[in-house]
């Protein structure tokens, strides 16, 4: 994926996680850490999702530090039922 900062293979700074992402539109592929709630599993993320409140279940990679100095997560896939 273009623009994705890969996780460091020697550390656990970034990883692949299930999450609920607060976002007004699902057109973006990266999100500030403050908009991401990490969940234990895909089922939990899907249960806690609330599309009417702009909260969507997703599989994400991160956190990574952006060139602007913010911590961000990258979208791997949206989870749907």
N, CA, C and O atoms as a Maestro MAE file, in Angstrom:
{
 s_m_m2io_version
 :::
 2.0.0
}

f_m_ct {
 s_m_title
 :::
 protein
 m_atom[324] {
  # First column is atom index #
  i_m_mmod_type
  r_m_x_coord
  r_m_y_coord
  r_m_z_coord
  i_m_residue_number
  s_m_chain_name
  s_m_pdb_residue_name
  s_m_pdb_atom_name
  i_m_atomic_number
  :::
  1 25 0.845 -1.171 0.000 1 A "UNK " " N  " 7
  2 3 0.000 0.000 0.000 1 A "UNK " " CA " 6
  3 2 0.892 1.236 0.000 1 A "UNK " " C  " 6
  4 15 1.785 1.367 0.838 1 A "UNK " " O  " 8
  5 25 0.654 2.113 -0.913 2 A "UNK " " N  " 7
  6 3 1.442 3.333 -1.030 2 A "UNK " " CA " 6
  7 2 1.218 4.203 0.204 2 A "UNK " " C  " 6
  8 15 0.078 4.403 0.624 2 A "UNK " " O  " 8
  9 25 2.296 4.719 0.785 3 A "UNK " " N  " 7
  10 3 2.203 5.592 1.943 3 A "UNK " " CA " 6
  11 2 2.158 4.883 3.272 3 A "UNK " " C  " 6
  12 15 2.128 5.539 4.313 3 A "UNK " " O  " 8
  13 25 2.153 3.567 3.271 4 A "UNK " " N  " 7
  14 3 2.096 2.800 4.513 4 A "UNK " " CA " 6
  15 2 3.497 2.644 5.078 4 A "UNK " " C  " 6
  16 15 4.410 2.208 4.377 4 A "UNK " " O  " 8
  17 25 3.666 2.996 6.336 5 A "UNK " " N  " 7
  18 3 4.929 2.782 7.027 5 A "UNK " " CA " 6
  19 2 4.871 1.383 7.617 5 A "UNK " " C  " 6
  20 15 4.063 1.137 8.512 5 A "UNK " " O  " 8
  21 25 5.711 0.448 7.142 6 A "UNK " " N  " 7
  22 3 5.616 -0.930 7.632 6 A "UNK " " CA " 6
  23 2 6.031 -1.042 9.096 6 A "UNK " " C  " 6
  24 15 6.876 -0.283 9.571 6 A "UNK " " O  " 8
  25 25 5.424 -2.002 9.811 7 A "UNK " " N  " 7
  26 3 5.822 -2.216 11.208 7 A "UNK " " CA " 6
  27 2 7.280 -2.642 11.306 7 A "UNK " " C  " 6
  28 15 7.810 -3.294 10.406 7 A "UNK " " O  " 8
  29 25 7.912 -2.270 12.394 8 A "UNK " " N  " 7
  30 3 9.291 -2.647 12.647 8 A "UNK " " CA " 6
  31 2 9.325 -4.127 13.019 8 A "UNK " " C  " 6
  32 15 8.718 -4.511 14.019 8 A "UNK " " O  " 8
  33 25 10.021 -4.978 12.242 9 A "UNK " " N  " 7
  34 3 10.020 -6.413 12.540 9 A "UNK " " CA " 6
  35 2 10.747 -6.773 13.826 9 A "UNK " " C  " 6
  36 15 10.550 -7.868 14.351 9 A "UNK " " O  " 8
  37 25 11.586 -5.876 14.350 10 A "UNK " " N  " 7
  38 3 12.344 -6.179 15.562 10 A "UNK " " CA " 6
  39 2 11.686 -5.636 16.823 10 A "UNK " " C  " 6
  40 15 12.200 -5.838 17.923 10 A "UNK " " O  " 8
  41 25 10.583 -4.968 16.683 11 A "UNK " " N  " 7
  42 3 9.917 -4.402 17.853 11 A "UNK " " CA " 6
  43 2 8.416 -4.531 17.726 11 A "UNK " " C  " 6
  44 15 7.899 -4.938 16.685 11 A "UNK " " O  " 8
  45 25 7.734 -4.189 18.771 12 A "UNK " " N  " 7
  46 3 6.279 -4.249 18.760 12 A "UNK " " CA " 6
  47 2 5.665 -2.862 18.785 12 A "UNK " " C  " 6
  48 15 4.583 -2.672 19.340 12 A "UNK " " O  " 8
  49 25 6.341 -1.893 18.191 13 A "UNK " " N  " 7
  50 3 5.820 -0.529 18.183 13 A "UNK " " CA " 6
  51 2 4.557 -0.428 17.344 13 A "UNK " " C  " 6
  52 15 3.633 0.300 17.705 13 A "UNK " " O  " 8
  53 25 4.504 -1.144 16.237 14 A "UNK " " N  " 7
  54 3 3.322 -1.139 15.364 14 A "UNK " " CA " 6
  55 2 2.863 -2.571 15.177 14 A "UNK " " C  " 6
  56 15 3.661 -3.508 15.195 14 A "UNK " " O  " 8
  57 25 1.577 -2.719 14.998 15 A "UNK " " N  " 7
  58 3 1.049 -4.050 14.771 15 A "UNK " " CA " 6
  59 2 -0.260 -3.987 14.036 15 A "UNK " " C  " 6
  60 15 -0.768 -2.906 13.738 15 A "UNK " " O  " 8
  61 25 -0.801 -5.137 13.745 16 A "UNK " " N  " 7
  62 3 -2.099 -5.221 13.096 16 A "UNK " " CA " 6
  63 2 -3.135 -5.496 14.180 16 A "UNK " " C  " 6
  64 15 -3.011 -6.447 14.951 16 A "UNK " " O  " 8
  65 25 -4.158 -4.647 14.223 17 A "UNK " " N  " 7
  66 3 -5.160 -4.693 15.285 17 A "UNK " " CA " 6
  67 2 -6.560 -4.598 14.706 17 A "UNK " " C  " 6
  68 15 -6.751 -4.118 13.589 17 A "UNK " " O  " 8
  69 25 -7.540 -5.061 15.478 18 A "UNK " " N  " 7
  70 3 -8.944 -4.801 15.182 18 A "UNK " " CA " 6
  71 2 -9.329 -3.553 15.955 18 A "UNK " " C  " 6
  72 15 -8.872 -3.348 17.079 18 A "UNK " " O  " 8
  73 25 -10.167 -2.718 15.355 19 A "UNK " " N  " 7
  74 3 -10.487 -1.446 15.988 19 A "UNK " " CA " 6
  75 2 -11.838 -0.929 15.539 19 A "UNK " " C  " 6
  76 15 -12.418 -1.396 14.558 19 A "UNK " " O  " 8
  77 25 -12.322 0.056 16.291 20 A "UNK " " N  " 7
  78 3 -13.452 0.871 15.874 20 A "UNK " " CA " 6
  79 2 -12.870 2.244 15.566 20 A "UNK " " C  " 6
  80 15 -12.183 2.844 16.392 20 A "UNK " " O  " 8
  81 25 -13.158 2.728 14.361 21 A "UNK " " N  " 7
  82 3 -12.589 3.994 13.890 21 A "UNK " " CA " 6
  83 2 -13.702 5.019 13.775 21 A "UNK " " C  " 6
  84 15 -14.721 4.767 13.131 21 A "UNK " " O  " 8
  85 25 -13.507 6.191 14.407 22 A "UNK " " N  " 7
  86 3 -14.445 7.299 14.271 22 A "UNK " " CA " 6
  87 2 -13.990 8.136 13.089 22 A "UNK " " C  " 6
  88 15 -12.913 8.733 13.117 22 A "UNK " " O  " 8
  89 25 -14.817 8.177 12.049 23 A "UNK " " N  " 7
  90 3 -14.465 8.907 10.831 23 A "UNK " " CA " 6
  91 2 -15.758 9.327 10.131 23 A "UNK " " C  " 6
  92 15 -16.678 8.518 10.010 23 A "UNK " " O  " 8
  93 25 -15.845 10.586 9.666 24 A "UNK " " N  " 7
  94 3 -17.074 11.041 9.009 24 A "UNK " " CA " 6
  95 2 -17.372 10.322 7.690 24 A "UNK " " C  " 6
  96 15 -18.533 10.166 7.312 24 A "UNK " " O  " 8
  97 25 -16.335 9.892 7.005 25 A "UNK " " N  " 7
  98 3 -16.506 9.222 5.718 25 A "UNK " " CA " 6
  99 2 -15.467 8.115 5.607 25 A "UNK " " C  " 6
  100 15 -14.328 8.292 6.040 25 A "UNK " " O  " 8
  101 25 -15.838 6.990 5.039 26 A "UNK " " N  " 7
  102 3 -14.890 5.885 4.925 26 A "UNK " " CA " 6
  103 2 -14.005 6.023 3.693 26 A "UNK " " C  " 6
  104 15 -13.567 5.014 3.141 26 A "UNK " " O  " 8
  105 25 -13.735 7.226 3.258 27 A "UNK " " N  " 7
  106 3 -12.900 7.449 2.080 27 A "UNK " " CA " 6
  107 2 -11.418 7.582 2.426 27 A "UNK " " C  " 6
  108 15 -10.577 7.560 1.527 27 A "UNK " " O  " 8
  109 25 -11.089 7.716 3.686 28 A "UNK " " N  " 7
  110 3 -9.681 7.880 4.088 28 A "UNK " " CA " 6
  111 2 -9.037 6.539 4.371 28 A "UNK " " C  " 6
  112 15 -9.717 5.554 4.659 28 A "UNK " " O  " 8
  113 25 -7.691 6.513 4.285 29 A "UNK " " N  " 7
  114 3 -6.995 5.264 4.574 29 A "UNK " " CA " 6
  115 2 -5.993 5.396 5.720 29 A "UNK " " C  " 6
  116 15 -5.240 4.462 5.998 29 A "UNK " " O  " 8
  117 25 -5.982 6.552 6.385 30 A "UNK " " N  " 7
  118 3 -5.169 6.707 7.590 30 A "UNK " " CA " 6
  119 2 -5.900 7.621 8.558 30 A "UNK " " C  " 6
  120 15 -6.626 8.532 8.160 30 A "UNK " " O  " 8
  121 25 -5.686 7.346 9.865 31 A "UNK " " N  " 7
  122 3 -6.466 8.018 10.891 31 A "UNK " " CA " 6
  123 2 -5.580 8.416 12.068 31 A "UNK " " C  " 6
  124 15 -4.659 7.677 12.416 31 A "UNK " " O  " 8
  125 25 -5.838 9.574 12.691 32 A "UNK " " N  " 7
  126 3 -5.120 9.926 13.910 32 A "UNK " " CA " 6
  127 2 -5.426 8.916 15.013 32 A "UNK " " C  " 6
  128 15 -6.526 8.364 15.069 32 A "UNK " " O  " 8
  129 25 -4.464 8.679 15.878 33 A "UNK " " N  " 7
  130 3 -4.625 7.698 16.950 33 A "UNK " " CA " 6
  131 2 -5.831 8.008 17.835 33 A "UNK " " C  " 6
  132 15 -6.449 7.087 18.369 33 A "UNK " " O  " 8
  133 25 -6.174 9.269 17.997 34 A "UNK " " N  " 7
  134 3 -7.309 9.660 18.829 34 A "UNK " " CA " 6
  135 2 -8.656 9.221 18.274 34 A "UNK " " C  " 6
  136 15 -9.654 9.247 18.994 34 A "UNK " " O  " 8
  137 25 -8.702 8.821 17.013 35 A "UNK " " N  " 7
  138 3 -9.950 8.376 16.375 35 A "UNK " " CA " 6
  139 2 -10.076 6.865 16.338 35 A "UNK " " C  " 6
  140 15 -11.030 6.340 15.764 35 A "UNK " " O  " 8
  141 25 -9.123 6.151 16.944 36 A "UNK " " N  " 7
  142 3 -9.067 4.690 16.846 36 A "UNK " " CA " 6
  143 2 -9.170 4.074 18.240 36 A "UNK " " C  " 6
  144 15 -8.402 4.418 19.138 36 A "UNK " " O  " 8
  145 25 -10.130 3.158 18.411 37 A "UNK " " N  " 7
  146 3 -10.265 2.389 19.651 37 A "UNK " " CA " 6
  147 2 -9.889 0.945 19.343 37 A "UNK " " C  " 6
  148 15 -10.589 0.272 18.587 37 A "UNK " " O  " 8
  149 25 -8.801 0.470 19.915 38 A "UNK " " N  " 7
  150 3 -8.342 -0.908 19.687 38 A "UNK " " CA " 6
  151 2 -9.262 -1.871 20.417 38 A "UNK " " C  " 6
  152 15 -9.653 -1.632 21.559 38 A "UNK " " O  " 8
  153 25 -9.604 -2.966 19.743 39 A "UNK " " N  " 7
  154 3 -10.470 -3.999 20.310 39 A "UNK " " CA " 6
  155 2 -9.728 -5.337 20.322 39 A "UNK " " C  " 6
  156 15 -8.745 -5.510 19.601 39 A "UNK " " O  " 8
  157 25 -10.191 -6.270 21.128 40 A "UNK " " N  " 7
  158 3 -9.519 -7.559 21.291 40 A "UNK " " CA " 6
  159 2 -9.675 -8.481 20.085 40 A "UNK " " C  " 6
  160 15 -8.788 -9.283 19.791 40 A "UNK " " O  " 8
  161 25 -10.808 -8.366 19.386 41 A "UNK " " N  " 7
  162 3 -11.069 -9.267 18.267 41 A "UNK " " CA " 6
  163 2 -12.015 -8.598 17.274 41 A "UNK " " C  " 6
  164 15 -12.581 -7.540 17.548 41 A "UNK " " O  " 8
  165 25 -12.174 -9.235 16.115 42 A "UNK " " N  " 7
  166 3 -13.045 -8.693 15.071 42 A "UNK " " CA " 6
  167 2 -14.497 -8.621 15.546 42 A "UNK " " C  " 6
  168 15 -15.200 -7.652 15.262 42 A "UNK " " O  " 8
  169 25 -14.941 -9.644 16.266 43 A "UNK " " N  " 7
  170 3 -16.324 -9.664 16.746 43 A "UNK " " CA " 6
  171 2 -16.609 -8.493 17.679 43 A "UNK " " C  " 6
  172 15 -17.670 -7.873 17.595 43 A "UNK " " O  " 8
  173 25 -15.669 -8.191 18.564 44 A "UNK " " N  " 7
  174 3 -15.848 -7.068 19.483 44 A "UNK " " CA " 6
  175 2 -15.892 -5.744 18.723 44 A "UNK " " C  " 6
  176 15 -16.699 -4.869 19.040 44 A "UNK " " O  " 8
  177 25 -15.034 -5.599 17.730 45 A "UNK " " N  " 7
  178 3 -15.025 -4.374 16.922 45 A "UNK " " CA " 6
  179 2 -16.356 -4.217 16.195 45 A "UNK " " C  " 6
  180 15 -16.910 -3.119 16.144 45 A "UNK " " O  " 8
  181 25 -16.866 -5.297 15.638 46 A "UNK " " N  " 7
  182 3 -18.129 -5.218 14.910 46 A "UNK " " CA " 6
  183 2 -19.306 -4.949 15.848 46 A "UNK " " C  " 6
  184 15 -20.243 -4.242 15.479 46 A "UNK " " O  " 8
  185 25 -19.260 -5.507 17.052 47 A "UNK " " N  " 7
  186 3 -20.324 -5.260 18.038 47 A "UNK " " CA " 6
  187 2 -20.336 -3.799 18.492 47 A "UNK " " C  " 6
  188 15 -21.403 -3.230 18.720 47 A "UNK " " O  " 8
  189 25 -19.160 -3.193 18.622 48 A "UNK " " N  " 7
  190 3 -19.050 -1.818 19.117 48 A "UNK " " CA " 6
  191 2 -19.182 -0.764 18.016 48 A "UNK " " C  " 6
  192 15 -19.268 0.429 18.309 48 A "UNK " " O  " 8
  193 25 -19.198 -1.191 16.766 49 A "UNK " " N  " 7
  194 3 -19.345 -0.248 15.651 49 A "UNK " " CA " 6
  195 2 -20.742 0.378 15.681 49 A "UNK " " C  " 6
  196 15 -21.713 -0.249 16.105 49 A "UNK " " O  " 8
  197 25 -20.815 1.616 15.225 50 A "UNK " " N  " 7
  198 3 -22.081 2.340 15.192 50 A "UNK " " CA " 6
  199 2 -22.072 3.271 13.983 50 A "UNK " " C  " 6
  200 15 -21.787 4.460 14.121 50 A "UNK " " O  " 8
  201 25 -22.381 2.743 12.799 51 A "UNK " " N  " 7
  202 3 -22.321 3.564 11.583 51 A "UNK " " CA " 6
  203 2 -23.139 4.855 11.665 51 A "UNK " " C  " 6
  204 15 -22.748 5.870 11.089 51 A "UNK " " O  " 8
  205 25 -24.269 4.825 12.376 52 A "UNK " " N  " 7
  206 3 -25.072 6.044 12.508 52 A "UNK " " CA " 6
  207 2 -24.345 7.133 13.308 52 A "UNK " " C  " 6
  208 15 -24.705 8.308 13.231 52 A "UNK " " O  " 8
  209 25 -23.321 6.737 14.075 53 A "UNK " " N  " 7
  210 3 -22.487 7.679 14.829 53 A "UNK " " CA " 6
  211 2 -21.084 7.795 14.245 53 A "UNK " " C  " 6
  212 15 -20.163 8.263 14.914 53 A "UNK " " O  " 8
  213 25 -20.927 7.364 12.988 54 A "UNK " " N  " 7
  214 3 -19.642 7.434 12.267 54 A "UNK " " CA " 6
  215 2 -18.535 6.606 12.903 54 A "UNK " " C  " 6
  216 15 -17.364 6.977 12.827 54 A "UNK " " O  " 8
  217 25 -18.892 5.492 13.527 55 A "UNK " " N  " 7
  218 3 -17.917 4.571 14.119 55 A "UNK " " CA " 6
  219 2 -17.998 3.250 13.369 55 A "UNK " " C  " 6
  220 15 -19.034 2.585 13.367 55 A "UNK " " O  " 8
  221 25 -16.877 2.876 12.725 56 A "UNK " " N  " 7
  222 3 -16.854 1.712 11.846 56 A "UNK " " CA " 6
  223 2 -15.800 0.710 12.304 56 A "UNK " " C  " 6
  224 15 -14.728 1.096 12.770 56 A "UNK " " O  " 8
  225 25 -16.109 -0.573 12.168 57 A "UNK " " N  " 7
  226 3 -15.168 -1.640 12.505 57 A "UNK " " CA " 6
  227 2 -14.143 -1.779 11.378 57 A "UNK " " C  " 6
  228 15 -14.482 -1.699 10.197 57 A "UNK " " O  " 8
  229 25 -12.891 -1.988 11.767 58 A "UNK " " N  " 7
  230 3 -11.817 -2.083 10.772 58 A "UNK " " CA " 6
  231 2 -10.659 -2.901 11.308 58 A "UNK " " C  " 6
  232 15 -10.532 -3.130 12.511 58 A "UNK " " O  " 8
  233 25 -9.820 -3.334 10.385 59 A "UNK " " N  " 7
  234 3 -8.519 -3.909 10.723 59 A "UNK " " CA " 6
  235 2 -7.507 -2.851 10.347 59 A "UNK " " C  " 6
  236 15 -7.501 -2.374 9.212 59 A "UNK " " O  " 8
  237 25 -6.643 -2.473 11.292 60 A "UNK " " N  " 7
  238 3 -5.712 -1.365 11.092 60 A "UNK " " CA " 6
  239 2 -4.288 -1.786 11.426 60 A "UNK " " C  " 6
  240 15 -4.065 -2.781 12.117 60 A "UNK " " O  " 8
  241 25 -3.337 -1.022 10.929 61 A "UNK " " N  " 7
  242 3 -1.925 -1.210 11.241 61 A "UNK " " CA " 6
  243 2 -1.433 0.055 11.922 61 A "UNK " " C  " 6
  244 15 -1.709 1.164 11.465 61 A "UNK " " O  " 8
  245 25 -0.701 -0.116 13.017 62 A "UNK " " N  " 7
  246 3 -0.164 1.062 13.687 62 A "UNK " " CA " 6
  247 2 -0.004 0.826 15.164 62 A "UNK " " C  " 6
  248 15 -0.173 -0.300 15.632 62 A "UNK " " O  " 8
  249 25 0.314 1.846 15.899 63 A "UNK " " N  " 7
  250 3 0.491 3.216 15.438 63 A "UNK " " CA " 6
  251 2 1.855 3.423 14.806 63 A "UNK " " C  " 6
  252 15 2.830 2.756 15.150 63 A "UNK " " O  " 8
  253 25 1.900 4.360 13.877 64 A "UNK " " N  " 7
  254 3 3.141 4.809 13.261 64 A "UNK " " CA " 6
  255 2 3.231 6.309 13.445 64 A "UNK " " C  " 6
  256 15 2.209 6.988 13.537 64 A "UNK " " O  " 8
  257 25 4.424 6.823 13.497 65 A "UNK " " N  " 7
  258 3 4.593 8.267 13.633 65 A "UNK " " CA " 6
  259 2 4.684 8.871 12.238 65 A "UNK " " C  " 6
  260 15 5.527 8.474 11.433 65 A "UNK " " O  " 8
  261 25 3.809 9.834 11.961 66 A "UNK " " N  " 7
  262 3 3.793 10.469 10.642 66 A "UNK " " CA " 6
  263 2 4.915 11.494 10.534 66 A "UNK " " C  " 6
  264 15 5.572 11.824 11.521 66 A "UNK " " O  " 8
  265 25 5.121 11.986 9.326 67 A "UNK " " N  " 7
  266 3 6.145 13.007 9.115 67 A "UNK " " CA " 6
  267 2 5.789 14.308 9.825 67 A "UNK " " C  " 6
  268 15 6.660 15.146 10.058 67 A "UNK " " O  " 8
  269 25 4.500 14.485 10.174 68 A "UNK " " N  " 7
  270 3 4.066 15.677 10.913 68 A "UNK " " CA " 6
  271 2 4.214 15.502 12.417 68 A "UNK " " C  " 6
  272 15 3.938 16.429 13.179 68 A "UNK " " O  " 8
  273 25 4.650 14.315 12.854 69 A "UNK " " N  " 7
  274 3 4.861 14.055 14.274 69 A "UNK " " CA " 6
  275 2 3.653 13.500 14.997 69 A "UNK " " C  " 6
  276 15 3.688 13.357 16.219 69 A "UNK " " O  " 8
  277 25 2.582 13.181 14.281 70 A "UNK " " N  " 7
  278 3 1.390 12.610 14.904 70 A "UNK " " CA " 6
  279 2 1.445 11.088 14.812 70 A "UNK " " C  " 6
  280 15 2.072 10.527 13.913 70 A "UNK " " O  " 8
  281 25 0.782 10.437 15.752 71 A "UNK " " N  " 7
  282 3 0.649 8.983 15.677 71 A "UNK " " CA " 6
  283 2 -0.597 8.665 14.876 71 A "UNK " " C  " 6
  284 15 -1.671 9.210 15.130 71 A "UNK " " O  " 8
  285 25 -0.442 7.771 13.899 72 A "UNK " " N  " 7
  286 3 -1.542 7.439 12.999 72 A "UNK " " CA " 6
  287 2 -1.661 5.930 12.831 72 A "UNK " " C  " 6
  288 15 -0.717 5.175 13.065 72 A "UNK " " O  " 8
  289 25 -2.852 5.520 12.418 73 A "UNK " " N  " 7
  290 3 -3.134 4.140 12.067 73 A "UNK " " CA " 6
  291 2 -3.503 4.097 10.596 73 A "UNK " " C  " 6
  292 15 -4.118 5.030 10.080 73 A "UNK " " O  " 8
  293 25 -3.135 3.024 9.922 74 A "UNK " " N  " 7
  294 3 -3.447 2.825 8.500 74 A "UNK " " CA " 6
  295 2 -4.546 1.772 8.364 74 A "UNK " " C  " 6
  296 15 -4.528 0.751 9.052 74 A "UNK " " O  " 8
  297 25 -5.484 2.026 7.486 75 A "UNK " " N  " 7
  298 3 -6.567 1.087 7.218 75 A "UNK " " CA " 6
  299 2 -6.033 -0.096 6.409 75 A "UNK " " C  " 6
  300 15 -5.378 0.096 5.384 75 A "UNK " " O  " 8
  301 25 -6.310 -1.308 6.866 76 A "UNK " " N  " 7
  302 3 -6.034 -2.507 6.094 76 A "UNK " " CA " 6
  303 2 -7.310 -2.984 5.409 76 A "UNK " " C  " 6
  304 15 -7.300 -3.345 4.232 76 A "UNK " " O  " 8
  305 25 -8.419 -2.981 6.171 77 A "UNK " " N  " 7
  306 3 -9.710 -3.327 5.592 77 A "UNK " " CA " 6
  307 2 -10.831 -2.909 6.529 77 A "UNK " " C  " 6
  308 15 -10.671 -2.906 7.750 77 A "UNK " " O  " 8
  309 25 -11.974 -2.553 5.939 78 A "UNK " " N  " 7
  310 3 -13.186 -2.321 6.711 78 A "UNK " " CA " 6
  311 2 -13.810 -3.684 6.979 78 A "UNK " " C  " 6
  312 15 -13.821 -4.548 6.102 78 A "UNK " " O  " 8
  313 25 -14.323 -3.874 8.174 79 A "UNK " " N  " 7
  314 3 -14.982 -5.133 8.525 79 A "UNK " " CA " 6
  315 2 -16.479 -4.956 8.330 79 A "UNK " " C  " 6
  316 15 -17.069 -3.982 8.795 79 A "UNK " " O  " 8
  317 25 -17.082 -5.911 7.636 80 A "UNK " " N  " 7
  318 3 -18.522 -5.888 7.432 80 A "UNK " " CA " 6
  319 2 -19.100 -7.238 7.792 80 A "UNK " " C  " 6
  320 15 -18.394 -8.246 7.783 80 A "UNK " " O  " 8
  321 25 -20.358 -7.257 8.102 81 A "UNK " " N  " 7
  322 3 -21.015 -8.512 8.500 81 A "UNK " " CA " 6
  323 2 -21.247 -9.406 7.318 81 A "UNK " " C  " 6
  324 15 -21.788 -10.501 7.469 81 A "UNK " " O  " 8
  :::
 }
 m_bond[323] {
  # First column is bond index #
  i_m_from
  i_m_to
  i_m_order
  :::
  1 1 2 1
  2 2 3 1
  3 3 4 2
  4 3 5 1
  5 5 6 1
  6 6 7 1
  7 7 8 2
  8 7 9 1
  9 9 10 1
  10 10 11 1
  11 11 12 2
  12 11 13 1
  13 13 14 1
  14 14 15 1
  15 15 16 2
  16 15 17 1
  17 17 18 1
  18 18 19 1
  19 19 20 2
  20 19 21 1
  21 21 22 1
  22 22 23 1
  23 23 24 2
  24 23 25 1
  25 25 26 1
  26 26 27 1
  27 27 28 2
  28 27 29 1
  29 29 30 1
  30 30 31 1
  31 31 32 2
  32 31 33 1
  33 33 34 1
  34 34 35 1
  35 35 36 2
  36 35 37 1
  37 37 38 1
  38 38 39 1
  39 39 40 2
  40 39 41 1
  41 41 42 1
  42 42 43 1
  43 43 44 2
  44 43 45 1
  45 45 46 1
  46 46 47 1
  47 47 48 2
  48 47 49 1
  49 49 50 1
  50 50 51 1
  51 51 52 2
  52 51 53 1
  53 53 54 1
  54 54 55 1
  55 55 56 2
  56 55 57 1
  57 57 58 1
  58 58 59 1
  59 59 60 2
  60 59 61 1
  61 61 62 1
  62 62 63 1
  63 63 64 2
  64 63 65 1
  65 65 66 1
  66 66 67 1
  67 67 68 2
  68 67 69 1
  69 69 70 1
  70 70 71 1
  71 71 72 2
  72 71 73 1
  73 73 74 1
  74 74 75 1
  75 75 76 2
  76 75 77 1
  77 77 78 1
  78 78 79 1
  79 79 80 2
  80 79 81 1
  81 81 82 1
  82 82 83 1
  83 83 84 2
  84 83 85 1
  85 85 86 1
  86 86 87 1
  87 87 88 2
  88 87 89 1
  89 89 90 1
  90 90 91 1
  91 91 92 2
  92 91 93 1
  93 93 94 1
  94 94 95 1
  95 95 96 2
  96 95 97 1
  97 97 98 1
  98 98 99 1
  99 99 100 2
  100 99 101 1
  101 101 102 1
  102 102 103 1
  103 103 104 2
  104 103 105 1
  105 105 106 1
  106 106 107 1
  107 107 108 2
  108 107 109 1
  109 109 110 1
  110 110 111 1
  111 111 112 2
  112 111 113 1
  113 113 114 1
  114 114 115 1
  115 115 116 2
  116 115 117 1
  117 117 118 1
  118 118 119 1
  119 119 120 2
  120 119 121 1
  121 121 122 1
  122 122 123 1
  123 123 124 2
  124 123 125 1
  125 125 126 1
  126 126 127 1
  127 127 128 2
  128 127 129 1
  129 129 130 1
  130 130 131 1
  131 131 132 2
  132 131 133 1
  133 133 134 1
  134 134 135 1
  135 135 136 2
  136 135 137 1
  137 137 138 1
  138 138 139 1
  139 139 140 2
  140 139 141 1
  141 141 142 1
  142 142 143 1
  143 143 144 2
  144 143 145 1
  145 145 146 1
  146 146 147 1
  147 147 148 2
  148 147 149 1
  149 149 150 1
  150 150 151 1
  151 151 152 2
  152 151 153 1
  153 153 154 1
  154 154 155 1
  155 155 156 2
  156 155 157 1
  157 157 158 1
  158 158 159 1
  159 159 160 2
  160 159 161 1
  161 161 162 1
  162 162 163 1
  163 163 164 2
  164 163 165 1
  165 165 166 1
  166 166 167 1
  167 167 168 2
  168 167 169 1
  169 169 170 1
  170 170 171 1
  171 171 172 2
  172 171 173 1
  173 173 174 1
  174 174 175 1
  175 175 176 2
  176 175 177 1
  177 177 178 1
  178 178 179 1
  179 179 180 2
  180 179 181 1
  181 181 182 1
  182 182 183 1
  183 183 184 2
  184 183 185 1
  185 185 186 1
  186 186 187 1
  187 187 188 2
  188 187 189 1
  189 189 190 1
  190 190 191 1
  191 191 192 2
  192 191 193 1
  193 193 194 1
  194 194 195 1
  195 195 196 2
  196 195 197 1
  197 197 198 1
  198 198 199 1
  199 199 200 2
  200 199 201 1
  201 201 202 1
  202 202 203 1
  203 203 204 2
  204 203 205 1
  205 205 206 1
  206 206 207 1
  207 207 208 2
  208 207 209 1
  209 209 210 1
  210 210 211 1
  211 211 212 2
  212 211 213 1
  213 213 214 1
  214 214 215 1
  215 215 216 2
  216 215 217 1
  217 217 218 1
  218 218 219 1
  219 219 220 2
  220 219 221 1
  221 221 222 1
  222 222 223 1
  223 223 224 2
  224 223 225 1
  225 225 226 1
  226 226 227 1
  227 227 228 2
  228 227 229 1
  229 229 230 1
  230 230 231 1
  231 231 232 2
  232 231 233 1
  233 233 234 1
  234 234 235 1
  235 235 236 2
  236 235 237 1
  237 237 238 1
  238 238 239 1
  239 239 240 2
  240 239 241 1
  241 241 242 1
  242 242 243 1
  243 243 244 2
  244 243 245 1
  245 245 246 1
  246 246 247 1
  247 247 248 2
  248 247 249 1
  249 249 250 1
  250 250 251 1
  251 251 252 2
  252 251 253 1
  253 253 254 1
  254 254 255 1
  255 255 256 2
  256 255 257 1
  257 257 258 1
  258 258 259 1
  259 259 260 2
  260 259 261 1
  261 261 262 1
  262 262 263 1
  263 263 264 2
  264 263 265 1
  265 265 266 1
  266 266 267 1
  267 267 268 2
  268 267 269 1
  269 269 270 1
  270 270 271 1
  271 271 272 2
  272 271 273 1
  273 273 274 1
  274 274 275 1
  275 275 276 2
  276 275 277 1
  277 277 278 1
  278 278 279 1
  279 279 280 2
  280 279 281 1
  281 281 282 1
  282 282 283 1
  283 283 284 2
  284 283 285 1
  285 285 286 1
  286 286 287 1
  287 287 288 2
  288 287 289 1
  289 289 290 1
  290 290 291 1
  291 291 292 2
  292 291 293 1
  293 293 294 1
  294 294 295 1
  295 295 296 2
  296 295 297 1
  297 297 298 1
  298 298 299 1
  299 299 300 2
  300 299 301 1
  301 301 302 1
  302 302 303 1
  303 303 304 2
  304 303 305 1
  305 305 306 1
  306 306 307 1
  307 307 308 2
  308 307 309 1
  309 309 310 1
  310 310 311 1
  311 311 312 2
  312 311 313 1
  313 313 314 1
  314 314 315 1
  315 315 316 2
  316 315 317 1
  317 317 318 1
  318 318 319 1
  319 319 320 2
  320 319 321 1
  321 321 322 1
  322 322 323 1
  323 323 324 2
  :::
 }
}
